[in-house]
Amino acid sequence: MALLPMVAIGQTLTGSITAGPAAGPVPYANLGIPGKSVGTVTDEHGRYQLAYSSANLTDTVYVSSLGYRPQRVVLRELVAQPNRTLVPVAVPLADVRVQGAGLYKRRRTLGCTSTSHSIISKLKAEHLGAEIGMVVCLKHQPSKLLTAHFNVLYDQPDTLRFRVNLYRLLPDGRPSGEKLLTRNLLVSTADRTGPSAPLTVDLTTDQLIMDEDFLLTLEWISGGEVEQVSKSLAFSSALGYGKGDLYFRKTSQDSWEKPSLGARLAGMQPKVGFYVTALD
């Protein structure tokens, strides 16, 4: 009977994701079991540590990175061969659009601009790849994105690194797996100009012309420890009406969740301080 608890003891798999000997490692690749909070992100050298239990051995791990063909592998097989190679694929460029001279003259701020330190949202991180974001609703279509801003509250001495993601929405309004950014856009808490300043990223080079609402997120990819991140990382938030759902997931490849119903008051819903500037 003393041996029974050992069945549930977690294990950690260590390996690497590369693009072959010539291309080298694949940094910040996502891998995990979809919907089971078992996942992680590779480091800048393509190395990873994946925590799992024996109950997961028959589950399928999904490995993905921008610019590479996704790979599915049963965890039991990944344990036997933890070093994996992804095959590069061509990333299609956005169509070139020719617009009339009267377009893209109105500058707008879209999203939630809250800088509150009293109403906050925390990231429920279980592993690297934990992600939080909000649906940004367009005022007019098309809209050209200029910058993205994230009101991050983090006063610890270590530096956290994030990936900025934009996801297309499904017909029911939930996030899809399709990323609208075709590059890894990385930011860190050290990029803020001051403790109360937002994280700001330039999107002009990406030429993002949006015809529909989208999910804007920050994904934790390195720095810090899970316990410290869950305790100390927060985002300015607000309660409001209307569109702009808040979504999060606890690790890489996990299912998207919404805040519990207890966070909703009189039809109001939580909104995290993420916003973009755009021209329409």
LOVOKOL-345315 format. One line per field, with one value per residue: residue number from 1; x, y, z of N, C-alpha, C in turn. Coordinates in steps of 0.05 Angstrom, whole numbers, plus 5000, padded with zeros to 4 digits. Each point is the difference from the previous one (the first is absolute). Layout:
% residues N
num (NUM,...);
n_u (X,...);
n_v (Y,...);
n_w (Z,...);
ca_u (X,...);
ca_v (Y,...);
ca_w (Z,...);
c_u (X,...);
c_v (Y,...);
c_w (Z,...);
END
This chain:
% residues 280
num (1,2,3,4,5,6,7,8,9,10,11,12,13,14,15,16,17,18,19,20,21,22,23,24,25,26,27,28,29,30,31,32,33,34,35,36,37,38,39,40,41,42,43,44,45,46,47,48,49,50,51,52,53,54,55,56,57,58,59,60,61,62,63,64,65,66,67,68,69,70,71,72,73,74,75,76,77,78,79,80,81,82,83,84,85,86,87,88,89,90,91,92,93,94,95,96,97,98,99,100,101,102,103,104,105,106,107,108,109,110,111,112,113,114,115,116,117,118,119,120,121,122,123,124,125,126,127,128,129,130,131,132,133,134,135,136,137,138,139,140,141,142,143,144,145,146,147,148,149,150,151,152,153,154,155,156,157,158,159,160,161,162,163,164,165,166,167,168,169,170,171,172,173,174,175,176,177,178,179,180,181,182,183,184,185,186,187,188,189,190,191,192,193,194,195,196,197,198,199,200,201,202,203,204,205,206,207,208,209,210,211,212,213,214,215,216,217,218,219,220,221,222,223,224,225,226,227,228,229,230,231,232,233,234,235,236,237,238,239,240,241,242,243,244,245,246,247,248,249,250,251,252,253,254,255,256,257,258,259,260,261,262,263,264,265,266,267,268,269,270,271,272,273,274,275,276,277,278,279,280);
n_u (5016,5024,4998,4975,5007,5019,4977,4992,5024,5003,5004,5026,4991,5026,4998,5001,4993,5006,5013,5014,5021,4992,4974,5006,5000,4977,5006,4991,5005,4975,4998,4980,4986,4987,4993,5025,5006,5008,5019,5015,5022,5012,5025,5017,5007,4974,5010,4990,4983,4990,4984,4999,4978,5001,4980,5020,5012,4974,5004,4989,5026,4993,5017,5004,5006,4999,4991,4987,5002,4976,5006,4988,5005,4996,4992,4990,4994,4989,4990,4993,4990,5012,5020,4988,4995,4997,4981,5017,4982,4992,5005,4974,5008,4993,4975,5010,4993,4985,5002,4976,5005,4974,5011,4998,4980,4980,5012,5000,4990,5007,4981,5014,4998,4987,5006,4978,5006,4974,4992,5007,5014,5000,5024,4982,5025,5002,5006,5024,4993,4998,4975,4998,4975,4993,4975,5013,4981,4997,5006,5020,4991,5024,5016,5018,5012,5004,4988,5012,4983,5017,4980,5026,4993,5026,5004,5003,5023,4988,5008,4975,5001,4988,4981,4999,4975,4993,4976,4995,4975,4989,4983,5005,5021,5005,5023,5011,5011,4987,5027,4994,5016,5016,5005,5021,4981,5025,4990,5010,4998,5024,4982,4987,4990,4982,4999,4990,5021,4984,4997,5017,4987,5018,4976,5012,5022,4980,4994,4991,4986,4985,4986,5011,4983,5018,5015,5005,5023,5008,5021,5000,5025,5008,5018,5011,4986,4987,5010,5023,4998,4990,5020,5019,4995,4994,4975,5003,4977,4977,4977,4988,4984,4984,5010,5016,4995,5004,5023,5004,5025,5001,5001,5022,4984,4997,4977,4987,5003,4976,5002,5000,4975,5015,5015,4976,4995,4974,5008,5015,5022,5019,5016,5020,5020,4989,5015,4988,5019,4981,5001,4978);
n_v (4976,4998,4981,4998,5018,4982,4988,5016,4991,5027,5001,5004,5006,4995,5019,4999,5024,4987,5014,4982,4984,5005,4997,4980,5010,4992,5026,4998,4975,4996,4987,4983,4990,5003,5021,4994,5025,4985,5019,5010,5015,4996,4998,5020,4978,5002,5004,4978,5006,4976,5011,4975,4985,4976,5013,5016,4977,4996,5023,5017,5004,5026,5000,5025,5014,5026,4995,4983,4977,5003,4990,4977,4995,4974,5008,4976,5008,5022,4985,4983,5021,5012,4995,5022,4994,5027,4997,5018,5019,5005,5024,4998,5019,5021,4999,5011,5020,5008,5020,5011,5024,4996,4976,4988,5017,4984,5012,4975,4999,4975,4992,4991,5026,4983,5018,4988,5007,5006,5004,4975,4990,4975,4992,4982,5004,4979,5010,5000,5021,5006,5006,5026,5005,5019,4995,5008,5018,4996,5025,4999,4990,4997,4989,5019,4978,5018,4999,4984,5001,4995,5005,4994,4986,5006,4997,4976,4993,4976,4991,5006,4979,5015,4985,5019,4993,4998,4993,4986,5010,4981,4988,4983,5013,4973,4999,5004,4981,5016,5003,5026,4998,5006,5013,4992,5013,5004,5002,5018,4993,4993,4995,4999,5024,4988,4997,5024,4999,5001,4974,5011,4990,5003,5004,5023,4987,4992,5025,5001,4992,5009,4978,4991,4996,5003,4979,5019,4986,4994,4987,4989,5008,5018,4993,5003,4994,4977,4993,5011,4990,4978,5004,5007,4985,5025,5006,5025,5003,4992,5010,4988,5014,4986,5001,4980,4974,4993,4991,4976,4991,4977,4990,4993,5007,5013,4992,5017,5016,5004,5024,4991,4990,4992,5002,4991,5026,4993,4978,5010,5004,4984,5021,4989,5014,4988,5014,5009,5012,5012,4997,5015);
n_w (5000,5011,4981,5009,5019,4996,4995,5019,5008,4997,4974,4994,4976,4994,4982,4974,4989,4977,4982,5013,4995,4976,5005,5016,5025,5011,5003,5025,4993,4992,5023,4996,5020,4977,5015,5005,4995,4980,5006,4981,5002,4977,5009,5003,5013,5001,5025,5010,5019,4996,5019,5008,4998,5013,5011,4994,5005,5000,5012,4983,4996,5001,4980,5006,4978,5001,4976,5016,4987,5011,5024,4996,5026,5002,5024,5000,4975,5010,5020,4981,4987,5021,4984,4992,4975,4998,4981,4990,5001,4976,5010,4993,4982,5015,4990,4978,5016,4980,5017,5001,4990,5000,4996,5023,5005,5010,5020,5007,5025,4996,5018,5021,5008,5015,5018,5007,5025,5000,4974,5005,4981,5010,4992,4995,5006,4984,4976,4987,4986,5026,4995,4996,4994,4983,4994,4978,5003,4974,4996,4982,4977,4990,5018,5000,5011,5020,5024,5017,5020,5021,5016,5002,5021,5003,5026,4989,5012,4997,4976,4993,4984,4981,4989,4981,5004,4975,5009,4978,4999,5014,4984,5021,4991,5002,5013,4976,4987,4984,4997,5005,5020,4981,5024,5013,5011,5009,5025,5017,5025,4991,4981,5024,4994,5015,5027,4995,4984,4979,4994,4983,4980,4981,4988,4996,5007,5017,4995,5025,4980,5019,4993,5023,5021,5020,5008,5017,4999,5025,4990,5024,4992,5018,5018,5024,5021,4996,5023,4993,4976,5010,5017,4983,4979,4994,4993,4995,5014,4990,5009,4979,4983,4984,4975,4995,4993,5025,4990,5010,5001,5014,4976,4986,4979,5023,5010,4984,5021,5010,5011,5025,5002,5020,4978,4993,4998,5004,4987,5019,4986,5009,4998,4987,5011,4979,4984,4978,4986,4986,4973,4996);
ca_u (4984,5017,5009,4978,5001,5021,4988,4991,5023,5006,5027,5007,5014,5018,5008,5005,4986,5018,4991,5021,5028,5008,4984,5004,4977,4975,4995,4973,4980,4980,4993,4983,4976,4978,4978,5006,5018,5027,5012,5022,5012,5029,5015,5012,5017,4983,4997,4975,4995,4971,4990,4978,4996,4997,4973,5001,5017,4986,4990,5015,5013,5000,5025,4996,5015,4996,5019,5006,4976,4994,5005,4985,5014,4990,5019,5017,5021,5017,5018,5021,5017,4992,5010,4983,5007,4978,5006,4992,4980,4998,4979,4989,4998,4974,4995,5005,4974,5001,4977,4996,5015,4985,5000,5022,5006,4991,5015,4982,5009,4981,5006,4997,5024,5002,5026,4993,5016,4982,4986,5021,4997,5025,5003,5000,5021,5009,5025,5005,4979,4976,4993,4977,4994,4974,4990,5000,4978,5005,4979,4994,5016,5023,5016,5029,5011,5025,5014,4985,5008,4992,5004,5011,5008,5019,5021,5022,5026,5006,4988,4983,4998,4975,4995,4975,4985,4973,4987,4974,4979,4982,4973,4986,5013,5022,5025,5009,5029,5013,5013,5000,5028,5016,5027,5001,5003,5007,5003,5006,4994,5022,4996,4984,5016,4998,4984,4972,4997,4992,5017,4990,5013,4994,4989,4998,5015,4985,4979,4976,4975,4980,4972,4983,5011,5021,5009,5027,5010,5027,5007,5025,5018,5025,5005,4984,4990,4971,4988,5004,4984,4971,4995,5008,4994,4972,4994,4978,4975,4976,4975,4985,4979,5007,5017,5027,5003,5026,5007,5027,5006,5020,5026,5001,4982,4977,4975,4994,4979,4991,4997,4976,4977,5002,5013,4981,4982,4979,5005,5027,5020,5028,5015,5028,5010,5014,4987,5016,4993,4995,4989,4978);
ca_v (5024,5023,5005,5010,5028,5006,5000,5027,5019,5011,4996,5022,4992,5020,4995,5024,5002,5013,5000,4984,5008,5025,5023,5005,4997,5016,5012,5007,4983,4990,4972,4993,4983,5019,4998,4985,5016,4988,5013,5018,5015,4996,5024,5011,4980,4978,4979,5001,4981,4995,4985,4983,4976,4976,5000,5015,4987,4993,5025,5011,5026,5017,5017,5020,5025,5015,4994,4971,4982,4988,4971,4986,4976,4989,5006,4977,5001,5023,4992,4983,5016,5027,5020,5000,5019,5012,5006,5027,5003,5028,5016,5017,5028,5011,5012,5028,5013,5028,5014,5028,5019,5009,4980,5000,5027,5003,4985,4990,4982,4978,4982,5010,5016,5003,5000,4996,4982,4988,4979,4987,4972,4985,4978,4974,4985,4974,4995,5018,4999,5012,5022,5015,5020,5011,5005,5028,5004,5022,5020,5000,4982,4988,5016,4995,5001,5014,4992,4986,5009,4981,5012,4978,5007,4981,5015,4982,5007,4984,5009,4981,5005,4992,5001,5013,4984,5008,4976,5002,4989,4981,5012,5004,5021,4990,5001,4977,4996,5014,5025,5020,5009,4980,4999,5000,5028,4996,5023,4992,5021,5020,5019,5023,5024,5005,4980,5004,5003,4975,4988,5010,4988,5012,4981,5011,4984,4976,5007,4986,5013,4983,5001,4987,5001,4980,4997,5011,4987,4997,4972,4999,4980,4995,5018,4995,4974,4998,5010,5029,5012,4999,5017,5028,5011,5009,5018,5019,4990,5016,4986,5016,4987,4998,4979,5001,4978,4993,4972,4992,4971,4997,4992,4998,4981,4995,5011,5027,5003,5027,5002,4987,5017,5017,5025,5017,5014,5015,5001,5011,4979,5011,5007,5004,5024,4996,5016,5006,5024,4992,5019,4989);
ca_w (5000,5000,4973,4984,4993,4980,4973,4993,5001,4974,4989,4982,4976,4989,4972,4984,4975,4981,4972,4986,5007,4986,5008,5029,5018,4995,5026,5008,4988,5019,5000,5022,4995,4998,5018,5025,5017,5000,4977,5006,4977,4999,5006,4976,4988,4991,5020,5015,5023,5000,5023,4993,5017,4984,4988,4975,4981,4975,4988,4978,5003,4976,4999,4978,5001,4976,4979,4999,4999,5026,5002,5021,5008,5025,5021,5004,4979,5005,5022,4989,4982,5008,4981,4976,4978,4985,4972,4993,4979,4991,5012,4979,5007,4997,4973,4998,4996,4991,5012,4992,5016,5024,5021,5020,5009,5027,5019,5021,5020,5002,5022,5027,5007,5030,5014,5028,5017,5019,4985,4985,4992,5003,4981,5014,4986,5010,4987,4979,4980,5011,4982,5007,4979,4998,4973,4992,4981,4982,4996,4971,4984,5013,5018,4998,5027,5002,5024,5021,5027,5020,5027,5016,5027,5009,5014,5010,4987,4977,4975,4987,4971,4989,4971,4993,4981,4991,4991,4987,5016,4987,4996,5025,5015,5016,4985,4984,5002,4978,5008,4979,4998,4987,5011,5029,5010,5028,5017,5028,5020,5000,4978,5008,5006,5029,5013,4994,4971,4987,4980,4974,4977,4974,4981,4973,4980,4994,4981,5008,4992,5013,4992,5020,5027,5005,5028,5005,5024,5009,5007,5016,4987,5015,5024,5024,5007,4999,5025,5001,4979,5008,5023,4997,4974,4998,4979,5005,4989,5005,4995,4982,4984,4972,4990,5009,5020,5011,4999,5010,5002,5021,4989,4971,4986,5016,4990,5009,5020,5008,5029,5011,5001,5024,4993,4984,5017,4987,4972,4994,4997,5003,4977,5007,4989,4975,4980,4976,4984,4973,4982,4983);
c_u (5017,5009,4978,5003,5021,4989,4994,5022,5007,5029,5005,5017,5016,5008,5004,4984,5019,4987,5021,5027,5008,4986,5002,4974,4976,4993,4971,4978,4980,4997,4983,4977,4976,4978,5006,5020,5027,5014,5023,5009,5030,5014,5013,5019,4984,4996,4974,5000,4969,4993,4975,4997,4997,4973,5000,5014,4986,4988,5018,5010,5000,5023,4996,5018,4995,5022,5007,4974,4995,5004,4984,5014,4989,5022,5019,5023,5019,5020,5023,5019,4993,5010,4985,5008,4974,5009,4991,4979,4999,4977,4989,4999,4972,4997,5006,4973,5005,4975,4998,5014,4985,5000,5024,5008,4992,5016,4983,5016,4979,5009,4995,5025,5003,5029,4996,5020,4982,4983,5020,4992,5027,5000,5002,5020,5005,5026,5005,4979,4974,4994,4975,4995,4972,4992,4999,4979,5006,4976,4991,5019,5006,5014,5029,5012,5028,5017,4982,5012,4988,5007,5007,5008,5018,5024,5022,5026,5006,4984,4983,4999,4973,5001,4973,4987,4973,4987,4974,4979,4983,4972,4985,5014,5023,5026,5005,5030,5016,5011,5001,5028,5017,5029,4998,5006,5003,5003,5006,4992,5022,4996,4983,5018,4998,4982,4970,4994,4991,5023,4988,5016,4991,4991,5000,5014,4984,4977,4974,4975,4977,4972,4981,5013,5020,5007,5029,5010,5029,5004,5026,5017,5026,5003,4981,4993,4970,4987,5003,4983,4971,4994,5004,4993,4970,4998,4978,4975,4977,4976,4983,4980,5011,5019,5029,5005,5029,5004,5027,5003,5025,5027,4997,4981,4975,4974,4997,4977,4992,5000,4974,4977,5000,5013,4982,4980,4979,5004,5027,5019,5028,5013,5028,5011,5018,4985,5020,4993,4998,4991,4978,4989);
c_v (5025,5008,5014,5030,5006,5001,5029,5021,5010,4995,5023,4989,5023,4993,5026,4998,5016,5000,4985,5011,5027,5024,5007,4998,5017,5013,5006,4985,4991,4970,4993,4982,5019,4994,4986,5014,4986,5012,5018,5014,4995,5027,5011,4981,4975,4978,5003,4980,4998,4983,4984,4978,4976,4998,5014,4985,4993,5025,5009,5028,5014,5018,5020,5024,5014,4994,4970,4984,4988,4970,4989,4974,4990,5004,4976,4999,5023,4994,4982,5015,5030,5022,4998,5021,5009,5007,5028,5000,5030,5014,5019,5029,5010,5013,5030,5014,5029,5013,5028,5019,5009,4980,5004,5028,5004,4981,4992,4983,4979,4981,5014,5014,5003,4999,4995,4981,4986,4979,4988,4971,4987,4977,4974,4981,4973,4992,5023,4997,5010,5026,5014,5021,5009,5004,5030,5003,5025,5020,5001,4980,5012,5020,4991,5003,5013,4990,4983,5007,4981,5012,4978,5011,4978,5015,4983,5007,4984,5010,4977,5007,4988,5000,5014,4983,5014,4975,5008,4987,4980,5013,5004,5020,4991,5001,4975,4996,5015,5026,5019,5013,4977,4999,4998,5028,4998,5026,4990,5022,5021,5021,5024,5023,5008,4979,5001,5003,4974,4989,5008,4988,5012,4978,5010,4983,4975,5005,4985,5016,4981,5005,4989,5002,4978,4999,5009,4988,5005,4972,5000,4977,4996,5020,4992,4971,5000,5013,5030,5014,5000,5019,5030,5013,5007,5020,5019,4991,5019,4982,5018,4984,4997,4977,5003,4979,4996,4970,4995,4970,4997,4990,4997,4978,4993,5012,5029,4999,5029,5001,4988,5020,5018,5027,5019,5012,5015,5003,5011,4977,5012,5005,5006,5024,4996,5017,5005,5028,4992,5024,4987,5022);
c_w (5000,4972,4983,4993,4978,4972,4992,5000,4973,4992,4981,4977,4990,4972,4985,4974,4981,4972,4983,5006,4988,5011,5030,5016,4991,5028,5004,4985,5022,4998,5024,4991,5000,5021,5027,5018,5003,4975,5009,4975,5000,5007,4974,4985,4990,5020,5015,5024,5002,5023,4992,5021,4982,4986,4973,4978,4974,4987,4977,5006,4974,5001,4977,5004,4973,4979,4997,4999,5028,5000,5024,5006,5027,5021,5005,4980,5005,5023,4989,4982,5004,4982,4974,4980,4987,4972,4993,4978,4993,5014,4980,5010,4996,4973,5001,4993,4991,5009,4990,5019,5025,5023,5019,5009,5029,5018,5024,5020,5005,5022,5026,5008,5030,5010,5030,5014,5021,4988,4982,4992,5002,4980,5016,4986,5014,4988,4980,4978,5011,4985,5010,4978,5000,4971,4995,4978,4983,5000,4971,4987,4972,5019,4999,5027,5000,5023,5018,5027,5021,5028,5019,5028,5010,5012,5011,4984,4975,4976,4988,4970,4990,4969,4996,4978,4993,4987,4985,5017,4983,4997,5026,5018,5017,4983,4984,5005,4979,5010,4977,4997,4988,5009,5030,5010,5031,5015,5028,5019,5002,4978,5008,5006,5029,5012,4993,4970,4987,4983,4973,4977,4974,4981,4971,4979,4992,4980,5005,4993,5009,4989,5020,5027,5004,5029,5002,5027,5006,5009,5015,4989,5014,5023,5023,5004,5002,5025,5002,4979,5008,5023,4994,4974,4998,4977,5008,4986,5007,4997,4982,4985,4971,4994,5012,5022,5007,4999,5012,4997,5017,4990,4970,4991,5018,4988,5011,5020,5004,5031,5010,5001,5025,4995,4985,5019,4984,4970,4991,4998,5004,4974,5008,4984,4975,4978,4976,4991,4971,4984,4984,4982);
END
